[in-house]
Amino acid sequence: MKHITNIGRKHFLLDENINQFFNSIPIPSYIWQKTKNGFILIDYNNAALKVTNGKIKDLLHEKASVIYEDRPDIIEAINKCFREKTPISVKLEYLMKTTGEKVFISLKIYHLPPDLIIVHIKDITQWKLAEENLKNSEEKYKLLFEKSPIPIAITDFKGVIIDCNKASELQFGYLKKELYGKNYLDLGIYSPDLIPIFKERISQLANGEVIKPVEFEITKKDGTKSWIFNQISLVNIGGENLVQSFITNITERRNFEKKIQRKLENEKFISTISTSLIRTVDIDRAVRKAVLEMGVFIGAARAYILLFNEEQALEFYIQEWCVEEVEPQLINLTTISKNRFPWIFDIGSENEMILVRNLSEIPEEAIKTREELEKLNIKSLLAFPITINKEYYGYIGFDNINSISEWKKNDFDIFKTTSEIIGNALERKWAEETLKGSHQLLAGVISSITEVIYLVDSHFNVVWVNNVAKQMFGSRITGQKCYGVFSHRGKPCKECLAAETFEDGKIHEKEKILTNVDGKKKMYWCTSSVASFNIEGERELAVLILRDITEAKKMEKSLIESENNLRLLNKSLLEKIEEKTKELKISEETYKKMLNDLDVGFYKGEFKGKLLMHNSAVNTILGLDASISLIGSQFFNDLNEQKRYYDELLTNGYITKFKVQLKNFKGESITVHLNSHLIRDHEGNPKEVEGTIIKFIKKA
């Protein structure tokens, strides 16, 4: 470039190549020359001509002090560059004199020895607006982040917590200041078995893989357990990629699933025991097994059946040890009398069961009973009555000797039902034992049994029936063929129980469908055994007992259908929960924005407690700056109004247009309407209140 000192020339003349290069620069550029009168504009490029709509021509050879008379900062920047011979870079807001447009510009000022200054002026308005929009977006994100009712945490890829919101404190029990800078894998919140899984998930996320949500159990700071649903994703904050975790408390849902599973297990348990007791020949063995299974199921150390004797004391009929790999410690008592355990007998006579979770529950007036239980090393006791024909015959009992049992009420009904089934089995056993007695007493004993009983000879002739058989199959049965009366056949049945008994002398059992005299088909459990022998010792008569199991089979079928239905219901619920979770994720950002953009005040607080969250409209109603948080404060000034408010919520579950006066920050009274509803926990207890606040404006 040639040095030109004659500023009176029309243009600053450049070498042809340099001139082409100068005009090809896409950034508006201006050349100033230092004179004794200051800096004079001596040339500009095509980009400058274009951005000023050609008006820059009118400013050629004008002094900088005139062009920038209202911008001493620009003149000072040019002087500084010339004085220090170093490049200057500044960003500032500027009013274009040539167009009247207010823009943001970036100045790049360079010294060209010996007396020239070149200034590149770049319009950065769009960049500045984008920067401000980004700043606003970050501020909105921060506000939504903090006010979100869903716990959100930001961590690096090593698990160090960068930030978390207020909801995270409520979820985990830690204050935010206790979490910042800590690695969440080291807090003891998660089971050690989960740590490798978490690390693998973070590694997959860093590699750009889509991470599916997971559910797992956590331990809060206070030691309580909770189930959460966790979804992680990448988030860029300040140019850095971090891990964003959304956490949803699903403890109630998991508890509900657990209840469903427990109910299915209970019903299956009843069905299994009922089936085994109905079909077995050795009832004592089946009852012993059932009692043991009940003890294991409920988590007891010992399980037993106690039956009343003639002196109305209880005697052990069956006693089982339920803890595997531990030396059995059975109760070494012959009888349990009322004189020794008076309080237990009184409780048993007044209630449907005997329940002592902890010996400390036993009152002082029953100290003798407590001392006797302590001698037996019993920490907890549970017993259900055995009733036959509405009479008490004894108890099925369970106890623990090593710890206090947390027996659940949900299991009690299932054990009452099981006790009834065992009572029926014992009744059957005793009845069958009676049948094996004297042939002379057979008719009298059999007549008292509620099942159908009849005797047949080796030619299948019915030789005797009880009254129940006559009621069910007709009064003229004796002398007829059994297959004609009971099966309506013209020849013996292919699988005849009586024929099998006559052949091998053993007891045979089978399930059969028979038609009664009224034409109704019923399901019977049929048992055949030898009733008597002739003089030669041959089997002469067989006794057959038909026990009506129609209702039991219906119940068994119903239980199976119930189990299937509950399983389908559980699957449907899981699908709906998954669907709702997806919807929640999709609507999360919308919800957050809607919450903060509401024209009415929205709040959520503890029942009769402190405010947990609110939107900015509440601040507006109370005349407060939007940045002020009311969390932890109370609404009501008048305790009577507060009591009336909570009483109505408890009664109706909701409240509308509740008119109340509040104090604003100036101490002035304002009238508002509260529209609220009550949120209860899974046990039905009041937990939280959620609703809106609308300022009351009197109509003119």
Secondary structure as UniProt FT lines:
FT   TURN            7..8
FT   HELIX           16..24
FT   STRAND          29..35
FT   TURN            36..37
FT   STRAND          38..44
FT   HELIX           46..51
FT   TURN            52..54
FT   HELIX           55..59
FT   TURN            60..61
FT   HELIX           64..67
FT   TURN            68..70
FT   HELIX           72..84
FT   STRAND          88..95
FT   TURN            97..99
FT   STRAND          102..112
FT   TURN            113..115
FT   STRAND          116..123
FT   HELIX           125..147
FT   STRAND          152..155
FT   TURN            157..158
FT   STRAND          160..164
FT   HELIX           166..172
FT   HELIX           176..179
FT   TURN            180..181
FT   HELIX           184..186
FT   HELIX           192..194
FT   HELIX           195..206
FT   TURN            207..208
FT   STRAND          214..219
FT   TURN            221..222
FT   STRAND          225..237
FT   TURN            238..239
FT   STRAND          240..249
FT   HELIX           251..279
FT   HELIX           283..298
FT   STRAND          302..308
FT   TURN            310..311
FT   STRAND          314..321
FT   TURN            324..325
FT   STRAND          335..336
FT   TURN            338..340
FT   HELIX           342..350
FT   STRAND          354..356
FT   HELIX           359..361
FT   HELIX           364..366
FT   HELIX           367..375
FT   TURN            376..377
FT   STRAND          380..388
FT   TURN            389..390
FT   STRAND          391..400
FT   HELIX           409..411
FT   HELIX           412..435
FT   TURN            440..441
FT   HELIX           442..447
FT   STRAND          452..457
FT   TURN            458..459
FT   STRAND          461..465
FT   HELIX           467..473
FT   TURN            478..479
FT   HELIX           482..486
FT   TURN            494..495
FT   HELIX           497..504
FT   STRAND          508..515
FT   TURN            517..518
FT   STRAND          521..533
FT   TURN            535..536
FT   STRAND          539..548
FT   HELIX           550..597
FT   STRAND          601..606
FT   TURN            607..608
FT   STRAND          611..614
FT   HELIX           616..621
FT   TURN            622..623
FT   TURN            626..627
FT   TURN            631..632
FT   HELIX           639..652
FT   STRAND          654..663
FT   TURN            665..666
FT   STRAND          669..680
FT   TURN            682..683
FT   STRAND          686..695
//
